[in-house]
Amino acid sequence: MRRRPAVVLGASGLVGQRMQQRLANHPWFELAAIGGSAASAGKSLEEIPWRLEQERPPLPHLQVLEILGESFVKELQTLGIEVAFSCLPSDVANQIEPVLVNCGIAVFSNASSFRRELGIPLVIPDINPEHMSEFNSSKGMHACATNCTLVPMAVPIAALRQWDVVKVSMRSEQALSGAGWMLLEDEDARNGHPDPEIPGEAEKVVQEFLHVMGEGGEDGVVPASIEVDVKCQRVGRRDGHQVFVEVEFKQPISQQEIIMALKNHDWSQQLKLCPSTPLRPIHLVDEIDADNHLWSDGIQFSTCPLPSQSLKTGMAVVVGNVQVKDHYNLAFSAYSHNTIRGASGGTLLLAEQALIEDRIPER
């Protein structure tokens, strides 16, 4: 398969650098350009401080282009860019993403700007891959990944939806990296005392959960009819979002049935061919260990991950502490890497899905 030339919109942020890391050896996409702020523009990629815990992988010798500069789109066209991975703040994403789409560049966004907008699919590939049918329709080649906290909550529930979900309650413990690299350098946060409040987070999770669990139609997605209560807080952990969930079902459940459904939840045969698809979407354990269960490929955990070489590592959702409380109520905990599955890896997987489904035309 020909490698498609791609631009990462985000030179210095954690998610942007995770995306650079994942594209370093990607078989389907080639890192051919980097877009950044005016402060980063003109610098070589090597001059940008590296924020991730792994060493910077060998990357192309690129000069950062100014995303909001007058010549940005023309420069991308000159370079033959076909795909853009947006790892931008919402205010910048609002301005540049539609412009790139209108120029024929396929945009896969981690930003919240266009989530749930009619004609722009919001997809978690092992939950609602059929919603990608909106891609390249009324709003062009534009797709969005979800909020990072939604992934560990929604994936296990989707595996159990055959019992008809009635009500969901979720409490999150979210890592510092979910707020960007600046919080990782905050002394109070590093010492385990971050501000626990995450304004607007719970509302986003509820809306996006109902959307990805909903059904597509001619007039867009009809959200699921589920009662949802969400409480989100920041904790002093570097990476990894953990959620504590209770679910009420309409149909009776048993411990054995629930365990089997979680174990059997799987990707479509087509999605299994994608480089970023983990071996299993859910890695089931007895109890979650936040220190040792961050990097899973769906089968095994890594203590020395090499995410620029192993695209599956860190992409599985770890589920544990599963307890059927009675015939209709379930409690569990789930854990996922917020800047991998919840951000750059999840966004890249959307592009892989679109490509393998022939939704990005050849040039």
C-alpha positions as a LaTeX table, in Angstrom:
\begin{tabular}{lrrr}
\hline
Residue & $x$ (\AA) & $y$ (\AA) & $z$ (\AA) \\
\hline
Met1 & 0.00 & 0.00 & 0.00 \\
Arg2 & 1.25 & 3.48 & $-0.91$ \\
Arg3 & 2.09 & 5.65 & 2.09 \\
Arg4 & $-0.08$ & 8.79 & 2.09 \\
Pro5 & 1.78 & 12.08 & 2.79 \\
Ala6 & 0.44 & 13.52 & 6.06 \\
Val7 & 0.72 & 16.64 & 8.16 \\
Val8 & 0.49 & 16.71 & 11.95 \\
Leu9 & $-1.16$ & 19.88 & 13.21 \\
Gly10 & 0.64 & 20.26 & 16.52 \\
Ala11 & 4.40 & 20.58 & 16.92 \\
Ser12 & 4.94 & 20.87 & 20.67 \\
Gly13 & 1.86 & 19.48 & 22.47 \\
Leu14 & 1.67 & 16.01 & 23.99 \\
Val15 & $-0.93$ & 14.70 & 21.55 \\
Gly16 & 0.84 & 16.21 & 18.55 \\
Gln17 & 4.10 & 14.60 & 19.59 \\
Arg18 & 2.36 & 11.30 & 20.25 \\
Met19 & 1.09 & 11.52 & 16.68 \\
Gln20 & 4.60 & 12.27 & 15.37 \\
Gln21 & 5.83 & 9.28 & 17.36 \\
Arg22 & 3.18 & 7.00 & 15.84 \\
Leu23 & 3.86 & 8.18 & 12.29 \\
Ala24 & 7.63 & 7.68 & 12.53 \\
Asn25 & 7.35 & 4.12 & 11.16 \\
His26 & 3.72 & 3.91 & 10.08 \\
Pro27 & 3.22 & 1.67 & 7.03 \\
Trp28 & 0.23 & 3.58 & 5.59 \\
Phe29 & 1.00 & 7.25 & 6.33 \\
Glu30 & 4.19 & 9.25 & 5.90 \\
Leu31 & 4.98 & 12.24 & 8.11 \\
Ala32 & 5.69 & 14.88 & 5.48 \\
Ala33 & 4.86 & 18.18 & 7.24 \\
Ile34 & 4.39 & 19.70 & 10.69 \\
Gly35 & 2.13 & 22.63 & 11.50 \\
Gly36 & 2.58 & 24.73 & 14.63 \\
Ser37 & 1.95 & 28.08 & 16.22 \\
Ala38 & 3.62 & 31.34 & 15.24 \\
Ala39 & 6.08 & 30.78 & 18.10 \\
Ser40 & 7.19 & 27.45 & 16.62 \\
Ala41 & 7.02 & 28.39 & 12.95 \\
Gly42 & 10.33 & 28.37 & 11.10 \\
Lys43 & 12.05 & 26.14 & 13.62 \\
Ser44 & 13.28 & 22.72 & 12.69 \\
Leu45 & 11.42 & 19.85 & 14.29 \\
Glu46 & 14.57 & 18.95 & 16.22 \\
Glu47 & 14.51 & 22.36 & 17.92 \\
Ile48 & 11.06 & 21.78 & 19.46 \\
Pro49 & 11.35 & 20.46 & 23.06 \\
Trp50 & 10.32 & 16.81 & 23.24 \\
Arg51 & 7.65 & 16.28 & 25.93 \\
Leu52 & 7.21 & 12.49 & 25.95 \\
Glu53 & 8.90 & 10.04 & 28.30 \\
Gln54 & 10.31 & 7.94 & 25.44 \\
Glu55 & 13.16 & 9.33 & 23.36 \\
Arg56 & 12.25 & 11.20 & 20.20 \\
Pro57 & 12.22 & 8.62 & 17.38 \\
Pro58 & 14.06 & 9.30 & 14.11 \\
Leu59 & 11.80 & 11.79 & 12.32 \\
Pro60 & 12.11 & 13.58 & 8.98 \\
His61 & 14.05 & 16.85 & 8.97 \\
Leu62 & 11.08 & 19.18 & 8.73 \\
Gln63 & 10.58 & 22.87 & 9.33 \\
Val64 & 7.49 & 23.81 & 11.30 \\
Leu65 & 4.90 & 25.61 & 9.17 \\
Glu66 & 2.66 & 28.27 & 10.70 \\
Ile67 & $-0.87$ & 26.85 & 10.78 \\
Leu68 & $-2.61$ & 30.23 & 10.63 \\
Gly69 & $-0.07$ & 31.73 & 8.23 \\
Glu70 & $-1.27$ & 32.97 & 4.84 \\
Ser71 & 0.79 & 30.44 & 2.88 \\
Phe72 & 0.06 & 27.36 & 5.00 \\
Val73 & $-2.48$ & 25.68 & 2.72 \\
Lys74 & $-0.44$ & 26.42 & $-0.40$ \\
Glu75 & 2.64 & 24.91 & 1.26 \\
Leu76 & 0.71 & 21.73 & 2.08 \\
Gln77 & $-0.57$ & 21.50 & $-1.48$ \\
Thr78 & 2.97 & 21.93 & $-2.82$ \\
Leu79 & 4.11 & 19.06 & $-0.59$ \\
Gly80 & 1.27 & 16.87 & $-1.85$ \\
Ile81 & $-0.29$ & 16.44 & 1.59 \\
Glu82 & $-3.35$ & 14.17 & 1.48 \\
Val83 & $-4.13$ & 13.64 & 5.18 \\
Ala84 & $-4.08$ & 15.95 & 8.21 \\
Phe85 & $-4.03$ & 14.82 & 11.83 \\
Ser86 & $-5.35$ & 17.65 & 13.97 \\
Cys87 & $-4.02$ & 17.79 & 17.54 \\
Leu88 & $-5.02$ & 21.40 & 18.10 \\
Pro89 & $-6.82$ & 23.51 & 20.67 \\
Ser90 & $-10.45$ & 24.01 & 19.67 \\
Asp91 & $-10.11$ & 27.68 & 18.75 \\
Val92 & $-7.40$ & 26.94 & 16.18 \\
Ala93 & $-9.09$ & 23.76 & 14.95 \\
Asn94 & $-12.26$ & 25.77 & 14.30 \\
Gln95 & $-10.35$ & 28.00 & 11.90 \\
Ile96 & $-8.13$ & 25.60 & 9.99 \\
Glu97 & $-9.87$ & 22.20 & 9.77 \\
Pro98 & $-12.72$ & 23.27 & 7.42 \\
Val99 & $-10.21$ & 25.09 & 5.21 \\
Leu100 & $-8.14$ & 21.95 & 4.76 \\
Val101 & $-11.22$ & 19.81 & 4.11 \\
Asn102 & $-12.39$ & 22.27 & 1.45 \\
Cys103 & $-8.99$ & 21.92 & $-0.24$ \\
Gly104 & $-9.40$ & 18.16 & $-0.53$ \\
Ile105 & $-7.23$ & 17.15 & 2.44 \\
Ala106 & $-8.75$ & 14.44 & 4.65 \\
Val107 & $-8.85$ & 15.68 & 8.26 \\
Phe108 & $-8.90$ & 13.40 & 11.29 \\
Ser109 & $-9.32$ & 15.45 & 14.42 \\
Asn110 & $-8.63$ & 14.99 & 18.09 \\
Ala111 & $-10.10$ & 18.44 & 18.80 \\
Ser112 & $-13.61$ & 18.82 & 20.21 \\
Ser113 & $-14.64$ & 21.53 & 17.73 \\
Phe114 & $-16.73$ & 19.48 & 15.30 \\
Arg115 & $-17.77$ & 16.49 & 17.40 \\
Arg116 & $-21.41$ & 15.47 & 16.88 \\
Glu117 & $-21.81$ & 17.89 & 13.95 \\
Leu118 & $-24.08$ & 16.57 & 11.21 \\
Gly119 & $-22.04$ & 15.14 & 8.34 \\
Ile120 & $-18.85$ & 14.71 & 10.41 \\
Pro121 & $-18.57$ & 11.21 & 11.92 \\
Leu122 & $-17.65$ & 10.85 & 15.60 \\
Val123 & $-16.39$ & 7.29 & 15.86 \\
Ile124 & $-14.92$ & 4.76 & 18.26 \\
Pro125 & $-14.16$ & 2.00 & 15.72 \\
Asp126 & $-15.12$ & $-0.99$ & 17.89 \\
Ile127 & $-18.41$ & 0.66 & 18.91 \\
Asn128 & $-19.89$ & 2.54 & 15.95 \\
Pro129 & $-17.74$ & 1.96 & 12.84 \\
Glu130 & $-20.85$ & 2.26 & 10.66 \\
His131 & $-21.06$ & 5.97 & 11.52 \\
Met132 & $-18.00$ & 6.47 & 9.27 \\
Ser133 & $-20.46$ & 6.38 & 6.37 \\
Glu134 & $-20.87$ & 10.14 & 6.93 \\
Phe135 & $-17.22$ & 10.64 & 5.96 \\
Asn136 & $-16.80$ & 12.39 & 2.60 \\
Ser137 & $-20.50$ & 13.18 & 2.40 \\
Ser138 & $-22.08$ & 16.58 & 3.08 \\
Lys139 & $-19.11$ & 17.96 & 5.08 \\
Gly140 & $-16.30$ & 16.39 & 3.08 \\
Met141 & $-13.46$ & 14.21 & 4.34 \\
His142 & $-13.66$ & 15.13 & 8.00 \\
Ala143 & $-13.89$ & 12.80 & 11.04 \\
Cys144 & $-13.48$ & 13.21 & 14.79 \\
Ala145 & $-12.23$ & 11.05 & 17.63 \\
Thr146 & $-14.06$ & 11.27 & 20.96 \\
Asn147 & $-13.15$ & 12.66 & 24.36 \\
Cys148 & $-10.36$ & 10.57 & 25.89 \\
Thr149 & $-12.36$ & 9.79 & 29.04 \\
Leu150 & $-15.21$ & 8.31 & 27.05 \\
Val151 & $-13.17$ & 5.41 & 25.65 \\
Pro152 & $-12.69$ & 3.32 & 28.83 \\
Met153 & $-16.31$ & 3.97 & 29.80 \\
Ala154 & $-17.96$ & 3.27 & 26.46 \\
Val155 & $-16.02$ & 0.29 & 25.07 \\
Pro156 & $-17.00$ & $-2.19$ & 27.84 \\
Ile157 & $-20.60$ & $-0.95$ & 27.87 \\
Ala158 & $-20.84$ & $-1.39$ & 24.09 \\
Ala159 & $-19.68$ & $-4.98$ & 24.55 \\
Leu160 & $-22.69$ & $-5.53$ & 26.82 \\
Arg161 & $-25.43$ & $-3.64$ & 24.98 \\
Gln162 & $-27.26$ & $-6.84$ & 24.02 \\
Trp163 & $-28.82$ & $-6.68$ & 27.52 \\
Asp164 & $-30.26$ & $-3.19$ & 26.82 \\
Val165 & $-28.54$ & $-0.50$ & 28.87 \\
Val166 & $-30.97$ & 1.59 & 30.93 \\
Lys167 & $-28.73$ & 3.68 & 33.18 \\
Val168 & $-25.00$ & 4.42 & 33.54 \\
Ser169 & $-23.14$ & 6.10 & 36.40 \\
Met170 & $-19.45$ & 6.86 & 35.99 \\
Arg171 & $-16.75$ & 8.47 & 38.11 \\
Ser172 & $-13.36$ & 9.19 & 36.52 \\
Glu173 & $-9.82$ & 9.64 & 37.77 \\
Gln174 & $-7.98$ & 11.41 & 34.94 \\
Ala175 & $-4.26$ & 11.78 & 34.42 \\
Leu176 & $-2.35$ & 15.06 & 34.33 \\
Ser177 & $-1.37$ & 14.57 & 30.68 \\
Gly178 & $-5.02$ & 14.92 & 29.73 \\
Ala179 & $-4.61$ & 18.64 & 30.33 \\
Gly180 & $-1.38$ & 18.99 & 28.35 \\
Trp181 & 2.33 & 19.23 & 29.07 \\
Met182 & 2.11 & 22.43 & 31.12 \\
Leu183 & 0.25 & 20.63 & 33.91 \\
Leu184 & 2.96 & 17.96 & 33.94 \\
Glu185 & 5.43 & 20.71 & 34.82 \\
Asp186 & 3.22 & 22.21 & 37.54 \\
Glu187 & 4.88 & 21.63 & 40.93 \\
Asp188 & 1.66 & 21.12 & 42.90 \\
Ala189 & 0.34 & 18.69 & 40.30 \\
Arg190 & 3.61 & 16.74 & 40.23 \\
Asn191 & 3.43 & 16.45 & 44.00 \\
Gly192 & $-0.01$ & 14.86 & 43.76 \\
His193 & $-2.13$ & 17.96 & 44.36 \\
Pro194 & $-3.66$ & 19.01 & 41.03 \\
Asp195 & $-6.89$ & 20.99 & 40.82 \\
Pro196 & $-9.42$ & 18.14 & 40.65 \\
Glu197 & $-11.99$ & 20.16 & 38.68 \\
Ile198 & $-12.26$ & 19.65 & 34.90 \\
Pro199 & $-14.84$ & 22.19 & 33.69 \\
Gly200 & $-17.24$ & 20.92 & 31.02 \\
Glu201 & $-15.71$ & 17.43 & 30.90 \\
Ala202 & $-18.68$ & 15.51 & 32.31 \\
Glu203 & $-21.10$ & 17.18 & 29.89 \\
Lys204 & $-18.89$ & 16.26 & 26.90 \\
Val205 & $-18.65$ & 12.64 & 28.03 \\
Val206 & $-22.42$ & 12.30 & 28.42 \\
Gln207 & $-23.22$ & 13.85 & 25.03 \\
Glu208 & $-20.58$ & 11.88 & 23.15 \\
Phe209 & $-21.51$ & 8.62 & 24.87 \\
Leu210 & $-25.13$ & 8.92 & 23.79 \\
His211 & $-23.97$ & 9.81 & 20.28 \\
Val212 & $-21.62$ & 6.85 & 19.71 \\
Met213 & $-24.19$ & 4.49 & 21.22 \\
Gly214 & $-26.88$ & 5.94 & 18.95 \\
Glu215 & $-28.11$ & 4.84 & 15.55 \\
Gly216 & $-27.37$ & 6.54 & 12.26 \\
Gly217 & $-30.15$ & 7.73 & 9.99 \\
Glu218 & $-30.82$ & 9.97 & 7.01 \\
Asp219 & $-30.92$ & 13.01 & 9.29 \\
Gly220 & $-27.82$ & 12.08 & 11.25 \\
Val221 & $-27.29$ & 10.10 & 14.42 \\
Val222 & $-30.20$ & 9.56 & 16.80 \\
Pro223 & $-28.66$ & 9.54 & 20.31 \\
Ala224 & $-29.24$ & 6.53 & 22.54 \\
Ser225 & $-31.95$ & 6.76 & 25.21 \\
Ile226 & $-29.89$ & 6.00 & 28.30 \\
Glu227 & $-29.87$ & 7.79 & 31.63 \\
Val228 & $-26.28$ & 8.89 & 32.28 \\
Asp229 & $-24.61$ & 10.46 & 35.32 \\
Val230 & $-20.91$ & 11.36 & 35.06 \\
Lys231 & $-18.46$ & 12.94 & 37.52 \\
Cys232 & $-14.91$ & 13.75 & 36.36 \\
Gln233 & $-11.83$ & 14.66 & 38.39 \\
Arg234 & $-8.10$ & 15.13 & 37.83 \\
Val235 & $-5.62$ & 13.07 & 39.86 \\
Gly236 & $-1.84$ & 13.23 & 40.26 \\
Arg237 & $-0.98$ & 10.40 & 37.83 \\
Arg238 & 1.05 & 11.24 & 34.71 \\
Asp239 & $-0.84$ & 9.05 & 32.21 \\
Gly240 & $-3.91$ & 6.82 & 32.20 \\
His241 & $-7.60$ & 7.55 & 32.72 \\
Gln242 & $-9.44$ & 5.18 & 35.04 \\
Val243 & $-13.22$ & 5.06 & 35.31 \\
Phe244 & $-15.48$ & 3.43 & 37.87 \\
Val245 & $-18.78$ & 2.47 & 36.31 \\
Glu246 & $-22.15$ & 1.11 & 37.36 \\
Val247 & $-24.62$ & $-0.05$ & 34.73 \\
Glu248 & $-28.29$ & $-1.00$ & 34.99 \\
Phe249 & $-29.71$ & $-3.29$ & 32.30 \\
Lys250 & $-33.24$ & $-4.01$ & 31.16 \\
Gln251 & $-32.52$ & $-7.72$ & 30.67 \\
Pro252 & $-31.25$ & $-10.02$ & 33.46 \\
Ile253 & $-27.51$ & $-10.70$ & 33.56 \\
Ser254 & $-25.15$ & $-13.17$ & 35.20 \\
Gln255 & $-21.44$ & $-12.94$ & 36.08 \\
Gln256 & $-20.53$ & $-15.67$ & 33.62 \\
Glu257 & $-22.44$ & $-14.07$ & 30.74 \\
Ile258 & $-20.87$ & $-10.67$ & 31.36 \\
Ile259 & $-17.34$ & $-12.07$ & 31.53 \\
Met260 & $-17.85$ & $-14.00$ & 28.30 \\
Ala261 & $-19.25$ & $-10.95$ & 26.50 \\
Leu262 & $-16.28$ & $-8.82$ & 27.54 \\
Lys263 & $-13.85$ & $-11.54$ & 26.42 \\
Asn264 & $-15.64$ & $-12.03$ & 23.09 \\
His265 & $-15.94$ & $-8.35$ & 22.17 \\
Asp266 & $-13.88$ & $-7.97$ & 19.00 \\
Trp267 & $-13.08$ & $-5.94$ & 15.93 \\
Ser268 & $-14.52$ & $-6.53$ & 12.49 \\
Gln269 & $-12.30$ & $-8.62$ & 10.21 \\
Gln270 & $-11.52$ & $-5.51$ & 8.18 \\
Leu271 & $-10.47$ & $-3.42$ & 11.18 \\
Lys272 & $-8.18$ & $-6.22$ & 12.35 \\
Leu273 & $-6.01$ & $-5.38$ & 9.33 \\
Cys274 & $-5.32$ & $-1.85$ & 10.60 \\
Pro275 & $-1.83$ & $-1.29$ & 12.06 \\
Ser276 & $-3.13$ & 0.47 & 15.20 \\
Thr277 & $-5.82$ & $-2.09$ & 16.04 \\
Pro278 & $-4.86$ & $-3.93$ & 19.25 \\
Leu279 & $-5.04$ & $-7.71$ & 19.29 \\
Arg280 & $-8.17$ & $-7.48$ & 21.45 \\
Pro281 & $-10.17$ & $-4.31$ & 22.19 \\
Ile282 & $-10.63$ & $-5.32$ & 25.84 \\
His283 & $-7.93$ & $-6.76$ & 28.11 \\
Leu284 & $-9.77$ & $-8.39$ & 31.00 \\
Val285 & $-8.05$ & $-8.62$ & 34.40 \\
Asp286 & $-9.20$ & $-9.42$ & 37.93 \\
Glu287 & $-8.14$ & $-6.04$ & 39.32 \\
Ile288 & $-6.66$ & $-3.00$ & 37.61 \\
Asp289 & $-3.13$ & $-1.99$ & 38.57 \\
Ala290 & $-2.72$ & 1.61 & 37.39 \\
Asp291 & 1.08 & 1.41 & 37.52 \\
Asn292 & 1.44 & $-1.77$ & 35.46 \\
His293 & $-1.63$ & $-1.92$ & 33.21 \\
Leu294 & $-1.11$ & 1.25 & 31.14 \\
Trp295 & 0.42 & $-0.30$ & 28.02 \\
Ser296 & $-1.65$ & $-3.21$ & 26.70 \\
Asp297 & $-1.93$ & $-4.58$ & 23.16 \\
Gly298 & $-5.04$ & $-6.51$ & 24.19 \\
Ile299 & $-3.13$ & $-9.68$ & 25.12 \\
Gln300 & $-0.12$ & $-8.62$ & 27.17 \\
Phe301 & 1.24 & $-5.64$ & 29.06 \\
Ser302 & 4.52 & $-3.92$ & 28.25 \\
Thr303 & 6.84 & $-2.48$ & 30.88 \\
Cys304 & 9.21 & $-0.96$ & 28.30 \\
Pro305 & 6.91 & 0.20 & 25.48 \\
Leu306 & 8.23 & 1.39 & 22.13 \\
Pro307 & 5.16 & 3.16 & 20.74 \\
Ser308 & 6.92 & 4.37 & 17.59 \\
Gln309 & 7.52 & 0.71 & 16.64 \\
Ser310 & 4.58 & $-1.10$ & 18.23 \\
Leu311 & 1.40 & 0.69 & 17.22 \\
Lys312 & $-0.83$ & $-1.79$ & 19.04 \\
Thr313 & 0.74 & $-1.24$ & 22.45 \\
Gly314 & $-1.37$ & 1.08 & 24.61 \\
Met315 & $-4.44$ & 0.74 & 22.39 \\
Ala316 & $-6.48$ & $-1.77$ & 24.41 \\
Val317 & $-8.96$ & $-0.89$ & 27.17 \\
Val318 & $-8.20$ & $-2.73$ & 30.40 \\
Val319 & $-11.30$ & $-3.87$ & 32.32 \\
Gly320 & $-11.31$ & $-5.27$ & 35.83 \\
Asn321 & $-13.12$ & $-5.42$ & 39.16 \\
Val322 & $-16.18$ & $-6.82$ & 37.35 \\
Gln323 & $-19.01$ & $-7.51$ & 39.76 \\
Val324 & $-22.62$ & $-8.42$ & 39.01 \\
Lys325 & $-24.44$ & $-6.88$ & 41.97 \\
Asp326 & $-27.82$ & $-8.43$ & 41.20 \\
His327 & $-29.70$ & $-9.68$ & 38.14 \\
Tyr328 & $-29.80$ & $-6.22$ & 36.52 \\
Asn329 & $-26.86$ & $-4.22$ & 37.90 \\
Leu330 & $-23.15$ & $-4.37$ & 37.14 \\
Ala331 & $-20.08$ & $-2.58$ & 38.48 \\
Phe332 & $-16.65$ & $-2.51$ & 36.83 \\
Ser333 & $-13.54$ & $-0.39$ & 36.45 \\
Ala334 & $-11.74$ & 0.36 & 33.19 \\
Tyr335 & $-8.44$ & 1.97 & 32.28 \\
Ser336 & $-6.85$ & 3.25 & 29.09 \\
His337 & $-3.90$ & 5.32 & 27.95 \\
Asn338 & $-5.37$ & 8.77 & 27.43 \\
Thr339 & $-2.80$ & 10.11 & 24.94 \\
Ile340 & $-2.64$ & 6.82 & 23.00 \\
Arg341 & $-6.06$ & 5.12 & 22.68 \\
Gly342 & $-7.84$ & 8.21 & 23.94 \\
Ala343 & $-6.13$ & 10.70 & 21.63 \\
Ser344 & $-3.43$ & 10.21 & 18.97 \\
Gly345 & $-3.82$ & 6.44 & 18.58 \\
Gly346 & $-7.60$ & 6.62 & 18.42 \\
Thr347 & $-7.45$ & 9.43 & 15.86 \\
Leu348 & $-4.92$ & 7.56 & 13.74 \\
Leu349 & $-7.10$ & 4.45 & 13.88 \\
Leu350 & $-9.95$ & 6.47 & 12.36 \\
Ala351 & $-7.72$ & 7.34 & 9.41 \\
Glu352 & $-6.72$ & 3.70 & 9.05 \\
Gln353 & $-10.39$ & 2.70 & 9.05 \\
Ala354 & $-11.21$ & 5.29 & 6.39 \\
Leu355 & $-8.30$ & 4.17 & 4.25 \\
Ile356 & $-9.01$ & 0.44 & 4.47 \\
Glu357 & $-12.68$ & 1.14 & 3.65 \\
Asp358 & $-11.59$ & 3.10 & 0.52 \\
Arg359 & $-13.05$ & 6.36 & 1.81 \\
Ile360 & $-9.93$ & 8.40 & 0.98 \\
Pro361 & $-9.70$ & 8.62 & $-2.81$ \\
Glu362 & $-6.49$ & 8.11 & $-4.74$ \\
Arg363 & $-4.87$ & 11.14 & $-6.29$ \\
\hline
\end{tabular}
